[in-house]
Amino acid sequence: MLILLVTALPFAANLMRLLNTDVHDLMVYAVWLLYLVPLLLLKWTAKEKPFTELCGLVLFFLSFIVFANIQTDNAVYVKKEVESKATLSLMTEIMAEVEQTEGYEPGKTGVTFVGQLSNLLQEVPGTERIKGISGCNKSSAITYEETYQAYFDYVMLRDVKVVFDGQIRGAQEVQRMPSYPQKGYVQRVEDVVVIKLE
């Protein structure tokens, strides 16, 4: 009974992931490693009938989990690839406006964003069912403020100085600015170029 329960534990954890979408995926994937224990012992226990049957049961569970997740995995890959390209396209458009702003100097003039970039991009059609998976709850490659600088440094390879100053973002001049894609959504306020996304 104990052997059967240990064997079924990763399968049950995968089932819990389907029932409770708040569980982090890494907490589930790590449990699957328990399946490897009987397979690793197979070399020394191949002649023992209970262990041979146990390994067959393990292979069945592994095959079921792999087969069940193939469609989900492909959907996640497609979603992230499309979002990556859409984010790059949008950020290229925004940076073209920033570079035309009077007084802007790359790497010297601060750039700040007001609003969420992911709210400008639509969800990839047909990916609603994977939205609860960790990392799939946003529709852009830039998910929070700290990733803007990293995006410029490692993806766009641009010398951009990202700053987040609450005082500037809350200024009345910024509040009166039009939002993307209206003309004037990029303006220089004091010494910072403000991009108002929403």
N, C-alpha and C positions, 0 to 999 in steps of 0.2 A: 504493500500500500504506500509506504514511504517513497519507494522508488517511483511509483506511478505519479505521486503528487509532485515530486521534484521534476519529473519529466514534463508534467503538464503546466508547471509554473510559468515558463515563458509564454506558452500559448494563452494562459489565463491573463497574463499581463497585457498581451496584445489585444485581447478581448476587452479589458478594462480601458484601453486607449480609445476604443471605439465607443464605449459607453460614457466615458468622462473625457471631454476634450480639453480640460484644464491641466491634464497631466503632461509634463514636458516630455518630448519624444525621446530624449537621451535616457530618461529614467526607464523607458520601455526597452530600448535597444540593448542596453547593458545587460538586462535580465536574459536576453536571448543567448548570451554566451554560456549559460548553464547547459544548453543543449550539446555543447561540445564535449562535456565531461564523459558521457558514455561512449562517444565516438573515439575519444583519446584512449579510453580503456579497452577498446575493442581488440587491440593487438594482443593484450595479455589475457583477455577473457573470451576469445573467439570460440573456444571449445565449450564454454558454459552456455547452456541453452537459454536460461533466463536473460543473460546479458545480450545474447544474439537477438532475441525477440525485442528487448528494450531498444537496441540500436535501430531495429526496423521501425519501431514506433517513433523514435526520434527523427528518423529520416522522413517519415510521413508528416510529422508536425512541421519540420523545416520546409518541406516541399509545399505544404499548404500555405504557410506564411509567405514564402517567396512568391508563389503564384498570386496570392491575394493582394500583394503590394505592388505588383508590376504596373498595373494601371495607375495607381496612386503616385508611384515614383515618376512615371513618364509625365503625368499631369503637372507635378511639381517642377520638373526640369523645364517643360515648355513654358509654364507660368513665369519662372525666374528669368529665362532667356528673353522672353518677350518684354518683360518689365525692365530688364537691363537695357535693352535697345531703346525702349520708349523713354526711359530716364535720360539716356545719353542724348537722344534727339532733342528733348525738352531743354536740358541744361545747355546744349550747344546754342539753341535759339536764345536762351536767356543771356548767355555770356556774350553773344553778338551785340545785344542791346547794352550790356554793361560796358563793353569796350568802346562804344560810341558815346558814352556819357562824358560830358565835359569835365576835365580835371581828373579823370580816372587814370591811375598809374598801376599797372600790374604788379602785385606783390607788395605795394606800398599803401594804396588806398584800401581801407577796410570795406568789406562787402557783407551785408546782412540780409537774411531772408525773413519775411513776415508771412506766416501761414504755413500750411503743410503741403509739401510737394506732392505727396501721395494722393491728396484730394483732387488734384488736377488730372490725374490719369484714371481712366476707366478700368474696371476689373476685366481680366482676360475672360472672355466668354467660356462657360462650361467648367470653371474652376471653383465654383461656390463650395463644393463638398470638401475641398482641401484647405479652406480658409482657416480652420481651427488648428492646423498643423503649425508647429513652431516655425517662425520665419515667413509664413505665408499670409499674414494678416494685413500686410501693406501692399499697395499696388505700385510701388517704386523701389528702386535700388537704394535710395536714400531714405532711411527710416526715422532717424532722429537727429537732433542738432549736431552732435559730435561727429556724425558721419559726413557732413558737408566737406569739411577740410580734408578728410581722408579720400573722399571721392575726387576732389581736385588733384590731390597729390598722387594717387595711385591709379586712377581710371582715366581722367581727362589729361593728366600730366601738365597742368597749368599752374602758373605762379599766381595764386589767388590767396589773399589774406582774409579769411572768414572771421567775423567778429559777431558776437551776440550781446548787444547792449540794450538792456530793458528800457533805459531812459530814452534812447533814440527810437526804438520800436514803438514806444508809447507816446511819442511826440504828436501833437495835433497835426503837424504838417504831414506826418506819415499816415495818420488816420484819414486825412482828406484825399490821399493818393488813390487813383483808380487801381483796380486789381487786374492781374493777368486775365485775358490777353489784351485788355484795353490799352490804348496809347498812353504812355506816361506811367506805366507800372514800375519802371525803373527810373529812379531819381536820386540825385545826390542831396543828402540832408546833412548839413554841417560837413564833417570830413569823411562821411560814410556813404557808400552807394547802397540804397535800399531797394530790394526787389520785393514787391508786394504780390504775393501769390494768391491771396484771398482776403 
